[in-house]
Amino acid sequence: MSGLEEVGIAGGDYLREALTNCTDPLAAIEEFQVENGILLPTLQPALPLLDLHEIHRYEFHQSVLEQLRDKLLERINELSKQEEKNSMAKIEELLEKSFPLIRIAAVRPVVMTLMKYMPEVPEKYLQVLVEDRELYEEAAVEVKRQIWQDNQSLFGDEVSPLLSEYIKLKEKQLFGVEAGVQYFYASPPKLRRQGSVVVKLTEMVGKNIKLYDMVLQFLRTLFLRTRNIHYCTLRAELLMSLHDLEVHEICSIDPCHKFTWCLDACIRERFVDEKRSRELQGFLNGVKKGQEQVLGDLSMILCDPFAIHTLATSSIKILNQLASTESLPRDSSELILLLRMLTLGLGAWTMINSQTFRESKLDNDLILKYLPCVLGFIVDDHTQAIRKRLGESENLKSLLPDTYLKYLKKDHVAFTLAIYYIMNVAKQKNRIAVSRLLPSLLKGESERSFEDTFLHPLLSSIALLCDEFSSEEFCNIVFDEFFIPASSVESVRRHSLRLLHFVFHRMSPKVLNRVMESLEPELEVTQCISSSMTNYA
């Protein structure tokens, strides 16, 4: 049924019955037209004129209906902006009268607009939308929010494709070469959260606290299930997107808001300065007893690759400052805080999975033994130019301290700092330091050795040493002692191809052919990698 009968208007069923029971169908149709046409006396003389111009009555009535509908929509919009109490009462009254007509396509926009402006749509109307997919799809997001808050599975069906799209986009950015050597972490935070997925999720959540909590629960669950740290990025980006829109209803109750806001500023500046360091420390120390579960969300925000990148980059910068002032790592409270946050972020999955919400203590030997080794490397790098002027030969394979190698293997933070130190010397185009340290990463902490978010910036930095790939010795160290031994891992193979895209023109044909043969995929390797190999060849 169209619903016309429910509002006292003769509809299709009435006409069908009249034609079935009448003796003169033409007379019955004419009678129906007279009774249900536009009851305006001044209109009757004009209708024959329309007939002379071969304008069908259907077209005329359809045009009138559209004009009346547009006028009514304008009036509804005006009512929605008025602050008088009776304005909402009028909207409710109109909805009650018009809702039976919701299945008439020409009238449906009026019904949908009325529901859009109602803070609370009656459940009986929402249920009709849920049961009819076409009506549900056409409902405004303001109405859908009211449906979703009591229907988590339906909300999950809407959110799931967006989350999948988000992950695919991140992976495309990690493996892409379109932007040149400019890499993944170059995009500023505000630009990233203007992406289509974040904007759509923000619109879906609106000011609804219950929907926001649902999205966070989806992200936690997927993070635990897949260990994909891009869900941590989305958790932070969604909160900051709501912050940009000044959605105080949500930001004011999320205990991570101020911490995330401060960290976002650090990511934007690409460094954790002294002032923000104190602010972040205050937030961490401010977690009260009985609220330890907040650490789970804080660790997830710190697990965001952009946060890890900023914390690790800042740590290396501070270590360089300590070397120049002949100070020790243990004397820098800023460095200790950065290590504390790195530990919390890199341990996010373990904390949330175990539901043990407490910070792991920093390993004293990490500060007293491992970091001094890194300081030693920095001092060696600073004196390298002097040694070169004195005519000393370059040694690309000097032995590394056992303490350094030991901590690479057992400590997440140590391994992360090792990667970022290599990135730092690569940006300085220090091929000796890169050659000395890069192969040692294969001895590192196994779970993190080949994460895309680490390999991508590492290879982008090594690509800056493009001219050095004309040296066969340097190529052997980079490929034979790092990439090729790990090429059974699909991500390593794909990142190796990305590096080749930027440096192959500097390599000798002999070395290039050997490397390509070593990286050639097996039959079971994905078609994506095989096509990439063909393109680079």
GIKA-V777766 format. One record per residue. N is the residue number from 0. PSI is psi in whole degrees, -180 to 180 (none if undefined). OMEGA is omega in radians with two decimals (NA if undefined). D_CENTER is the distance of its C-alpha to the mean C-alpha in whole Angstrom. Layout:
# GIKA-V777766
n=<N,N>
psi=<PSI,PSI>
omega=<OMEGA,OMEGA>
d_center=<D_CENTER,D_CENTER>
This chain:
# GIKA-V777766
n=<0,1,2,3,4,5,6,7,8,9,10,11,12,13,14,15,16,17,18,19,20,21,22,23,24,25,26,27,28,29,30,31,32,33,34,35,36,37,38,39,40,41,42,43,44,45,46,47,48,49,50,51,52,53,54,55,56,57,58,59,60,61,62,63,64,65,66,67,68,69,70,71,72,73,74,75,76,77,78,79,80,81,82,83,84,85,86,87,88,89,90,91,92,93,94,95,96,97,98,99,100,101,102,103,104,105,106,107,108,109,110,111,112,113,114,115,116,117,118,119,120,121,122,123,124,125,126,127,128,129,130,131,132,133,134,135,136,137,138,139,140,141,142,143,144,145,146,147,148,149,150,151,152,153,154,155,156,157,158,159,160,161,162,163,164,165,166,167,168,169,170,171,172,173,174,175,176,177,178,179,180,181,182,183,184,185,186,187,188,189,190,191,192,193,194,195,196,197,198,199,200,201,202,203,204,205,206,207,208,209,210,211,212,213,214,215,216,217,218,219,220,221,222,223,224,225,226,227,228,229,230,231,232,233,234,235,236,237,238,239,240,241,242,243,244,245,246,247,248,249,250,251,252,253,254,255,256,257,258,259,260,261,262,263,264,265,266,267,268,269,270,271,272,273,274,275,276,277,278,279,280,281,282,283,284,285,286,287,288,289,290,291,292,293,294,295,296,297,298,299,300,301,302,303,304,305,306,307,308,309,310,311,312,313,314,315,316,317,318,319,320,321,322,323,324,325,326,327,328,329,330,331,332,333,334,335,336,337,338,339,340,341,342,343,344,345,346,347,348,349,350,351,352,353,354,355,356,357,358,359,360,361,362,363,364,365,366,367,368,369,370,371,372,373,374,375,376,377,378,379,380,381,382,383,384,385,386,387,388,389,390,391,392,393,394,395,396,397,398,399,400,401,402,403,404,405,406,407,408,409,410,411,412,413,414,415,416,417,418,419,420,421,422,423,424,425,426,427,428,429,430,431,432,433,434,435,436,437,438,439,440,441,442,443,444,445,446,447,448,449,450,451,452,453,454,455,456,457,458,459,460,461,462,463,464,465,466,467,468,469,470,471,472,473,474,475,476,477,478,479,480,481,482,483,484,485,486,487,488,489,490,491,492,493,494,495,496,497,498,499,500,501,502,503,504,505,506,507,508,509,510,511,512,513,514,515,516,517,518,519,520,521,522,523,524,525,526,527,528,529,530,531,532,533,534,535,536>
psi=<145,-23,-6,-42,-33,-24,16,23,133,124,-156,-39,-41,-45,-40,-44,-40,-41,-30,-38,-5,163,-24,96,-39,-39,-37,-39,-44,-41,-40,-41,-42,-43,-30,3,-176,116,70,107,-39,-11,-30,-43,-24,-23,-44,-33,-40,-37,-39,-31,12,36,115,149,-33,-44,-41,-49,-35,-41,-43,-42,-43,-40,-46,-39,-45,-40,-41,-39,-39,-42,-39,-42,-39,-42,-39,-25,-11,145,-5,147,-35,-11,-47,-33,-39,-40,-42,-41,-44,-41,-43,-37,-33,-18,-37,-19,11,-24,-2,115,-37,-27,-20,-40,-33,-46,-43,-38,-40,-44,-34,-36,4,123,-36,104,131,143,-35,-32,-41,-37,-37,-41,-40,-37,-16,109,-38,-44,-40,-43,-33,-8,146,155,-30,-35,-41,-35,-41,-29,-46,-37,-19,12,80,-37,-39,-40,-41,-38,-33,-38,-35,-48,-33,-42,-40,-41,-39,-46,-42,-39,-42,-42,-37,-41,-36,-36,-6,158,2,-34,9,-152,-19,127,-178,-42,8,-23,130,152,-44,-35,-40,-41,7,6,156,-40,-47,-42,-44,-45,-41,-41,-40,-38,-41,-127,14,110,-38,-42,-38,-46,-36,-45,-43,-39,-40,-45,-41,-45,-45,-37,-43,-38,-36,-17,18,114,-4,-24,-30,-39,-45,-35,-44,-41,-38,-45,-44,-27,-41,-35,-44,-35,2,46,81,-26,-33,-47,-35,-21,-10,114,-13,-2,-55,-38,-47,-38,-45,-44,-37,-39,-38,-42,-38,-41,-10,28,145,103,177,-42,-49,-28,-43,-39,-46,-41,-39,-40,-44,-43,-17,-1,115,161,133,-12,23,-22,-22,-30,-30,-46,-39,-40,-35,-39,-38,-18,-13,126,-33,-33,-46,-43,-44,-44,-43,-42,-42,-38,-44,-38,-43,-39,-39,-39,-40,-39,-38,-25,6,45,165,150,-36,-17,-5,107,-32,-43,-42,-41,-42,-42,-38,-45,-37,-42,-42,-44,-45,-19,16,-47,-44,-43,-49,-38,-40,-14,28,96,78,149,139,139,142,138,119,-38,-25,-41,-39,-21,-48,-51,-36,-31,-43,-40,-38,-40,-41,-43,-41,-41,-38,-31,-1,-42,-37,-45,-36,-39,-28,-2,14,144,149,136,105,-9,48,150,144,149,143,-35,-42,-49,-36,-45,-27,-38,-31,-12,123,-45,-44,-42,-42,-44,-34,-45,-46,-25,-40,-41,-41,-46,-28,-40,-27,2,41,89,-27,-46,-41,-45,-35,-38,-29,-48,-25,-19,-26,-21,7,-177,118,-39,-25,-1,-35,32,137,-37,-15,-43,-37,-56,-31,-48,-33,-37,-42,-32,-21,-19,33,-45,-28,-16,-3,-15,123,-36,-43,-41,-41,-41,-46,-47,-53,-29,0,-64,-50,-43,-25,10,-7,-20,124,-43,-37,-42,-43,-40,-32,-42,-37,-42,-42,-34,-32,-21,-5,-31,-13,-15,149,148,-38,-49,-41,-45,-41,-43,-42,-39,-38,-31,-1,128,152,173,-34,-6,149,151,-30,-44,-39,-43,-34,-42,-41,-43,-43,-32,none>
omega=<-3.13,-3.11,-3.13,-3.13,-3.11,3.13,3.04,3.12,3.13,-3.09,-3.08,-3.13,3.14,-3.12,3.13,3.14,-3.14,3.14,-3.14,-3.01,-3.07,3.07,-3.13,-3.09,-3.11,3.12,3.13,3.13,-3.14,3.12,3.11,-3.14,-3.12,-3.07,-3.01,3.09,3.13,-3.04,-3.13,-3.04,-3.10,-3.12,-3.02,3.13,-3.09,-3.05,3.09,3.10,3.08,3.12,3.14,3.12,3.09,3.02,-3.07,3.13,3.14,-3.13,-3.13,-3.13,3.11,3.11,3.11,3.14,-3.13,3.12,3.14,3.13,3.14,3.10,-3.14,3.10,3.09,-3.13,3.12,3.10,3.09,3.12,-3.09,-3.11,3.14,-3.07,3.14,-3.10,-3.08,3.10,3.12,3.10,3.11,3.12,3.11,3.14,3.10,-3.14,-3.13,-3.11,-3.01,-3.03,3.10,-3.11,-3.01,-3.13,3.02,-2.99,-3.08,-3.09,-3.02,3.13,3.11,-3.13,-3.13,3.13,3.10,3.14,-3.14,-3.06,3.13,3.12,3.12,3.09,3.12,-3.06,-3.09,3.10,3.13,-3.11,3.10,3.13,-3.12,-3.06,-3.13,-3.03,-3.12,3.12,-3.14,-3.11,-3.09,-3.12,3.09,-3.11,3.10,3.11,-3.14,3.11,-3.13,3.06,-3.04,-3.03,3.09,-3.11,-3.03,-3.11,3.11,3.08,3.10,3.10,3.13,-3.05,-3.02,3.12,3.13,3.13,3.10,3.11,-3.13,-3.14,3.13,3.13,3.12,3.14,3.10,3.13,-3.11,-3.06,-3.07,3.10,-3.04,-3.08,-3.11,-3.11,3.07,-2.94,-2.98,-3.00,-3.08,-3.08,3.09,-3.06,-3.07,3.11,-3.13,-3.08,2.96,3.08,-3.02,-3.09,-3.13,3.12,-3.13,3.12,3.13,3.12,-3.13,-3.13,-3.11,3.10,-3.04,-3.09,-3.11,3.11,3.09,3.11,3.11,-3.14,3.12,3.14,3.07,-3.09,3.11,-3.11,-3.14,3.09,3.12,-3.07,-3.01,-3.02,-3.14,-3.01,3.06,3.06,3.07,3.09,-3.11,3.11,3.13,-3.11,3.12,3.14,-3.11,3.04,3.06,3.08,3.14,-3.12,3.12,3.07,-3.03,-3.13,-3.13,-3.08,-3.08,-3.11,3.09,-3.10,-3.14,-2.98,-3.06,3.10,-3.12,3.13,3.14,3.13,3.11,3.09,3.10,3.13,3.12,-3.13,3.13,3.11,3.07,-3.11,-3.03,-3.10,-3.12,3.07,3.12,3.13,3.13,3.11,3.11,3.11,-3.14,-3.13,-3.09,3.09,-3.02,3.10,-3.07,3.11,-3.06,-3.11,3.08,3.12,3.11,3.11,3.11,3.13,3.12,3.10,3.11,3.11,3.04,-3.11,3.13,3.07,3.11,-3.13,-3.12,-3.13,-3.12,3.11,3.12,3.13,3.13,3.12,3.13,3.10,3.07,3.10,3.12,3.14,-3.12,3.14,3.14,3.10,-3.12,3.14,-3.08,-3.12,-3.09,3.11,3.11,3.12,3.14,3.12,3.11,3.10,3.10,-3.14,3.06,3.12,-3.14,-3.13,-3.12,3.12,-3.05,-3.08,-3.13,-3.13,-3.09,-3.13,-3.11,-3.08,3.07,-2.98,3.02,-3.10,3.02,3.13,3.08,3.09,-3.12,-3.12,3.06,-3.11,-3.02,-3.08,-3.06,-3.10,3.02,3.05,3.12,3.07,3.10,3.09,-3.12,3.12,3.10,3.14,-3.14,-3.11,-3.08,-3.12,3.13,3.13,-3.14,3.12,3.12,3.07,3.11,-3.12,3.12,3.10,-3.07,-3.04,3.10,-3.11,3.12,-3.13,3.13,3.13,3.13,-3.12,3.13,-3.09,3.02,-3.04,-2.97,-2.98,-3.14,-3.09,3.14,-3.13,3.13,3.12,3.11,3.11,-3.07,3.04,3.09,3.07,-3.11,-3.12,3.09,3.11,3.07,3.14,3.12,-3.05,3.14,3.14,3.12,-3.12,-3.10,-2.95,-3.03,-3.12,-3.10,-3.14,3.10,3.12,-3.04,-3.11,-2.89,-3.05,-3.03,-3.05,-2.98,3.06,-3.09,-3.09,3.02,-3.10,-3.09,-3.14,3.11,-3.11,3.08,3.12,3.13,3.13,3.09,3.08,-3.02,-3.08,-3.10,-3.12,2.99,3.09,3.14,-3.13,3.13,3.09,-3.14,-3.13,-3.08,-3.04,-3.04,-3.07,3.08,-3.01,-3.06,3.09,-3.11,-3.01,3.04,3.06,-3.02,-3.10,3.12,-3.14,-3.10,3.10,3.07,3.11,3.10,3.11,3.14,-3.13,-3.07,-3.00,-3.00,-3.09,3.10,-3.07,3.08,-3.13,-3.13,-3.12,-3.13,-3.14,-3.13,3.13,-3.14,3.11,-3.14,-3.12,-3.11,-3.06,3.04,-3.09,-3.07,-3.14,-3.03,-3.13,-3.14,-3.12,-3.13,3.13,3.10,3.13,-3.14,-3.14,-3.09,3.12,NA>
d_center=<44,43,44,46,49,47,47,51,51,52,50,50,52,54,55,55,58,60,60,61,64,65,68,67,63,64,65,62,60,61,62,58,57,60,59,55,55,54,57,58,61,61,59,61,63,60,59,62,61,58,59,61,58,57,54,53,53,50,48,50,49,45,45,47,44,41,43,43,40,38,41,40,36,37,39,37,34,37,38,34,34,37,38,41,41,42,40,37,41,41,38,38,42,41,38,40,43,40,38,41,40,36,37,39,36,38,38,35,33,35,34,31,31,33,31,28,30,31,29,30,31,34,33,35,34,30,32,33,30,28,31,31,28,29,29,26,24,26,26,24,20,23,25,22,21,24,24,21,22,25,24,21,21,21,18,16,17,16,12,12,12,9,8,10,9,5,7,10,9,8,11,13,12,14,17,17,20,20,19,22,22,20,17,13,14,15,13,13,11,12,12,8,7,10,8,9,7,6,10,11,10,11,14,15,15,17,19,20,19,20,17,15,16,16,12,12,15,13,10,14,15,13,13,16,17,15,15,12,10,7,7,8,6,4,7,8,6,8,11,11,11,14,15,16,17,19,19,21,22,19,18,22,22,19,20,17,17,20,19,15,16,19,17,14,18,19,15,16,20,19,22,23,26,29,28,25,26,28,26,23,26,27,24,24,28,28,27,30,32,31,27,26,23,21,21,19,16,17,17,13,12,15,13,10,11,12,14,16,16,18,20,21,22,24,26,27,28,30,32,33,34,36,37,39,40,42,40,38,35,36,37,34,32,29,29,29,27,24,25,25,21,21,23,21,17,19,21,18,18,22,22,20,22,25,24,26,25,27,26,28,31,30,33,36,36,33,34,38,38,34,33,37,37,34,36,39,37,36,40,40,38,40,43,42,44,47,47,47,50,52,52,50,49,45,44,41,41,42,42,39,40,40,38,35,35,35,32,30,31,31,28,24,25,27,26,23,25,27,24,24,27,28,25,27,30,29,28,32,33,35,35,38,35,32,35,36,33,31,33,33,29,30,32,29,27,26,23,21,23,21,18,16,14,18,20,18,19,22,23,22,24,27,27,28,31,32,36,36,36,39,40,41,41,37,36,37,36,32,33,35,35,31,29,32,33,29,29,29,25,23,20,23,25,22,22,25,26,23,25,28,27,28,31,33,35,36,37,41,41,42,40,37,39,39,35,34,37,35,32,33,31,33,33,31,28,25,26,23,25,28,27,26,29,31,29,30,33>
